[in-house]
Amino acid sequence: MEDFQEKDNQSKENQELFRHICGDIIGHDPPCLQ
């Protein structure tokens, strides 16, 4: 159960990081997330 929670948090961080990088490249809300 704890491993699942930790994995879920990790996935969330990765998604935020990806959004930040994608936003920097495109210059606004990244369409690649849709």
PDB file of N, CA, C and O in Angstrom:
ATOM      1  N   MET A   1       0.849  -1.202   0.000  1.00  0.00           N
ATOM      2  CA  MET A   1       0.000   0.000   0.000  1.00  0.00           C
ATOM      3  C   MET A   1       0.884   1.251   0.000  1.00  0.00           C
ATOM      4  O   MET A   1       0.632   2.194  -0.750  1.00  0.00           O
ATOM      5  N   GLU A   2       1.906   1.254   0.833  1.00  0.00           N
ATOM      6  CA  GLU A   2       2.791   2.418   0.894  1.00  0.00           C
ATOM      7  C   GLU A   2       3.551   2.595  -0.417  1.00  0.00           C
ATOM      8  O   GLU A   2       3.755   3.714  -0.888  1.00  0.00           O
ATOM      9  N   ASP A   3       3.966   1.466  -0.998  1.00  0.00           N
ATOM     10  CA  ASP A   3       4.695   1.528  -2.263  1.00  0.00           C
ATOM     11  C   ASP A   3       3.823   2.148  -3.348  1.00  0.00           C
ATOM     12  O   ASP A   3       4.298   2.930  -4.171  1.00  0.00           O
ATOM     13  N   PHE A   4       2.545   1.789  -3.337  1.00  0.00           N
ATOM     14  CA  PHE A   4       1.616   2.326  -4.329  1.00  0.00           C
ATOM     15  C   PHE A   4       1.479   3.842  -4.165  1.00  0.00           C
ATOM     16  O   PHE A   4       1.485   4.588  -5.144  1.00  0.00           O
ATOM     17  N   GLN A   5       1.356   4.281  -2.915  1.00  0.00           N
ATOM     18  CA  GLN A   5       1.222   5.713  -2.630  1.00  0.00           C
ATOM     19  C   GLN A   5       2.474   6.461  -3.088  1.00  0.00           C
ATOM     20  O   GLN A   5       2.386   7.535  -3.682  1.00  0.00           O
ATOM     21  N   GLU A   6       3.639   5.877  -2.802  1.00  0.00           N
ATOM     22  CA  GLU A   6       4.904   6.511  -3.176  1.00  0.00           C
ATOM     23  C   GLU A   6       5.022   6.594  -4.696  1.00  0.00           C
ATOM     24  O   GLU A   6       5.462   7.605  -5.243  1.00  0.00           O
ATOM     25  N   LYS A   7       4.620   5.513  -5.369  1.00  0.00           N
ATOM     26  CA  LYS A   7       4.673   5.477  -6.830  1.00  0.00           C
ATOM     27  C   LYS A   7       3.728   6.523  -7.412  1.00  0.00           C
ATOM     28  O   LYS A   7       4.054   7.173  -8.405  1.00  0.00           O
ATOM     29  N   ASP A   8       2.563   6.686  -6.799  1.00  0.00           N
ATOM     30  CA  ASP A   8       1.572   7.656  -7.258  1.00  0.00           C
ATOM     31  C   ASP A   8       2.130   9.076  -7.135  1.00  0.00           C
ATOM     32  O   ASP A   8       1.956   9.901  -8.033  1.00  0.00           O
ATOM     33  N   ASN A   9       2.802   9.352  -6.011  1.00  0.00           N
ATOM     34  CA  ASN A   9       3.404  10.667  -5.808  1.00  0.00           C
ATOM     35  C   ASN A   9       4.510  10.915  -6.824  1.00  0.00           C
ATOM     36  O   ASN A   9       4.635  12.019  -7.354  1.00  0.00           O
ATOM     37  N   GLN A  10       5.307   9.897  -7.093  1.00  0.00           N
ATOM     38  CA  GLN A  10       6.395  10.014  -8.063  1.00  0.00           C
ATOM     39  C   GLN A  10       5.829  10.341  -9.438  1.00  0.00           C
ATOM     40  O   GLN A  10       6.353  11.202 -10.145  1.00  0.00           O
ATOM     41  N   SER A  11       4.761   9.651  -9.811  1.00  0.00           N
ATOM     42  CA  SER A  11       4.120   9.871 -11.106  1.00  0.00           C
ATOM     43  C   SER A  11       3.617  11.311 -11.197  1.00  0.00           C
ATOM     44  O   SER A  11       3.726  11.951 -12.242  1.00  0.00           O
ATOM     45  N   LYS A  12       3.072  11.807 -10.104  1.00  0.00           N
ATOM     46  CA  LYS A  12       2.546  13.169 -10.064  1.00  0.00           C
ATOM     47  C   LYS A  12       3.683  14.173 -10.267  1.00  0.00           C
ATOM     48  O   LYS A  12       3.531  15.139 -11.015  1.00  0.00           O
ATOM     49  N   GLU A  13       4.817  13.948  -9.606  1.00  0.00           N
ATOM     50  CA  GLU A  13       5.968  14.845  -9.747  1.00  0.00           C
ATOM     51  C   GLU A  13       6.470  14.832 -11.182  1.00  0.00           C
ATOM     52  O   GLU A  13       6.789  15.879 -11.744  1.00  0.00           O
ATOM     53  N   ASN A  14       6.540  13.642 -11.775  1.00  0.00           N
ATOM     54  CA  ASN A  14       7.013  13.526 -13.147  1.00  0.00           C
ATOM     55  C   ASN A  14       6.091  14.275 -14.097  1.00  0.00           C
ATOM     56  O   ASN A  14       6.554  14.904 -15.049  1.00  0.00           O
ATOM     57  N   GLN A  15       4.787  14.209 -13.844  1.00  0.00           N
ATOM     58  CA  GLN A  15       3.815  14.887 -14.698  1.00  0.00           C
ATOM     59  C   GLN A  15       3.988  16.401 -14.594  1.00  0.00           C
ATOM     60  O   GLN A  15       3.931  17.105 -15.602  1.00  0.00           O
ATOM     61  N   GLU A  16       4.198  16.897 -13.388  1.00  0.00           N
ATOM     62  CA  GLU A  16       4.420  18.330 -13.187  1.00  0.00           C
ATOM     63  C   GLU A  16       5.708  18.776 -13.879  1.00  0.00           C
ATOM     64  O   GLU A  16       5.746  19.831 -14.511  1.00  0.00           O
ATOM     65  N   LEU A  17       6.761  17.965 -13.754  1.00  0.00           N
ATOM     66  CA  LEU A  17       8.044  18.279 -14.372  1.00  0.00           C
ATOM     67  C   LEU A  17       7.896  18.315 -15.890  1.00  0.00           C
ATOM     68  O   LEU A  17       8.411  19.215 -16.553  1.00  0.00           O
ATOM     69  N   PHE A  18       7.189  17.327 -16.430  1.00  0.00           N
ATOM     70  CA  PHE A  18       6.965  17.260 -17.872  1.00  0.00           C
ATOM     71  C   PHE A  18       6.193  18.491 -18.341  1.00  0.00           C
ATOM     72  O   PHE A  18       6.506  19.064 -19.385  1.00  0.00           O
ATOM     73  N   ARG A  19       5.187  18.896 -17.572  1.00  0.00           N
ATOM     74  CA  ARG A  19       4.381  20.064 -17.926  1.00  0.00           C
ATOM     75  C   ARG A  19       5.258  21.315 -17.933  1.00  0.00           C
ATOM     76  O   ARG A  19       5.125  22.164 -18.815  1.00  0.00           O
ATOM     77  N   HIS A  20       6.156  21.430 -16.946  1.00  0.00           N
ATOM     78  CA  HIS A  20       7.042  22.590 -16.837  1.00  0.00           C
ATOM     79  C   HIS A  20       7.981  22.650 -18.043  1.00  0.00           C
ATOM     80  O   HIS A  20       8.140  23.705 -18.657  1.00  0.00           O
ATOM     81  N   ILE A  21       8.604  21.510 -18.382  1.00  0.00           N
ATOM     82  CA  ILE A  21       9.528  21.450 -19.518  1.00  0.00           C
ATOM     83  C   ILE A  21       8.789  21.737 -20.821  1.00  0.00           C
ATOM     84  O   ILE A  21       9.245  22.526 -21.648  1.00  0.00           O
ATOM     85  N   CYS A  22       7.646  21.087 -20.987  1.00  0.00           N
ATOM     86  CA  CYS A  22       6.853  21.246 -22.203  1.00  0.00           C
ATOM     87  C   CYS A  22       6.429  22.709 -22.353  1.00  0.00           C
ATOM     88  O   CYS A  22       6.468  23.261 -23.452  1.00  0.00           O
ATOM     89  N   GLY A  23       6.027  23.328 -21.252  1.00  0.00           N
ATOM     90  CA  GLY A  23       5.598  24.724 -21.273  1.00  0.00           C
ATOM     91  C   GLY A  23       6.752  25.635 -21.682  1.00  0.00           C
ATOM     92  O   GLY A  23       6.556  26.586 -22.439  1.00  0.00           O
ATOM     93  N   ASP A  24       7.964  25.344 -21.178  1.00  0.00           N
ATOM     94  CA  ASP A  24       9.129  26.156 -21.516  1.00  0.00           C
ATOM     95  C   ASP A  24       9.435  26.063 -23.006  1.00  0.00           C
ATOM     96  O   ASP A  24       9.790  27.059 -23.636  1.00  0.00           O
ATOM     97  N   ILE A  25       9.295  24.870 -23.563  1.00  0.00           N
ATOM     98  CA  ILE A  25       9.612  24.665 -24.977  1.00  0.00           C
ATOM     99  C   ILE A  25       8.600  25.376 -25.871  1.00  0.00           C
ATOM    100  O   ILE A  25       8.975  26.017 -26.853  1.00  0.00           O
ATOM    101  N   ILE A  26       7.324  25.262 -25.529  1.00  0.00           N
ATOM    102  CA  ILE A  26       6.268  25.795 -26.395  1.00  0.00           C
ATOM    103  C   ILE A  26       5.971  27.262 -26.074  1.00  0.00           C
ATOM    104  O   ILE A  26       5.557  28.020 -26.952  1.00  0.00           O
ATOM    105  N   GLY A  27       6.180  27.656 -24.832  1.00  0.00           N
ATOM    106  CA  GLY A  27       5.987  29.052 -24.467  1.00  0.00           C
ATOM    107  C   GLY A  27       4.626  29.315 -23.836  1.00  0.00           C
ATOM    108  O   GLY A  27       4.334  30.452 -23.463  1.00  0.00           O
ATOM    109  N   HIS A  28       3.793  28.296 -23.708  1.00  0.00           N
ATOM    110  CA  HIS A  28       2.483  28.442 -23.061  1.00  0.00           C
ATOM    111  C   HIS A  28       1.979  27.060 -22.677  1.00  0.00           C
ATOM    112  O   HIS A  28       2.726  26.086 -22.780  1.00  0.00           O
ATOM    113  N   ASP A  29       0.722  26.952 -22.235  1.00  0.00           N
ATOM    114  CA  ASP A  29       0.192  25.637 -21.851  1.00  0.00           C
ATOM    115  C   ASP A  29       0.412  24.646 -22.979  1.00  0.00           C
ATOM    116  O   ASP A  29      -0.107  24.836 -24.079  1.00  0.00           O
ATOM    117  N   PRO A  30       1.175  23.592 -22.722  1.00  0.00           N
ATOM    118  CA  PRO A  30       1.560  22.621 -23.742  1.00  0.00           C
ATOM    119  C   PRO A  30       0.394  21.790 -24.262  1.00  0.00           C
ATOM    120  O   PRO A  30      -0.306  21.156 -23.472  1.00  0.00           O
ATOM    121  N   PRO A  31       0.172  21.779 -25.567  1.00  0.00           N
ATOM    122  CA  PRO A  31      -0.869  20.952 -26.174  1.00  0.00           C
ATOM    123  C   PRO A  31      -0.540  19.466 -26.105  1.00  0.00           C
ATOM    124  O   PRO A  31      -1.427  18.628 -26.265  1.00  0.00           O
ATOM    125  N   CYS A  32       0.733  19.131 -25.867  1.00  0.00           N
ATOM    126  CA  CYS A  32       1.152  17.736 -25.837  1.00  0.00           C
ATOM    127  C   CYS A  32       0.583  17.007 -24.627  1.00  0.00           C
ATOM    128  O   CYS A  32       0.678  15.783 -24.543  1.00  0.00           O
ATOM    129  N   LEU A  33      -0.014  17.751 -23.680  1.00  0.00           N
ATOM    130  CA  LEU A  33      -0.589  17.098 -22.505  1.00  0.00           C
ATOM    131  C   LEU A  33      -2.041  16.706 -22.747  1.00  0.00           C
ATOM    132  O   LEU A  33      -2.613  15.940 -21.972  1.00  0.00           O
ATOM    133  N   GLN A  34      -2.635  17.218 -23.804  1.00  0.00           N
ATOM    134  CA  GLN A  34      -4.044  16.950 -24.062  1.00  0.00           C
ATOM    135  C   GLN A  34      -4.228  15.659 -24.827  1.00  0.00           C
ATOM    136  O   GLN A  34      -5.358  15.277 -25.131  1.00  0.00           O
TER     137      GLN A  34
END
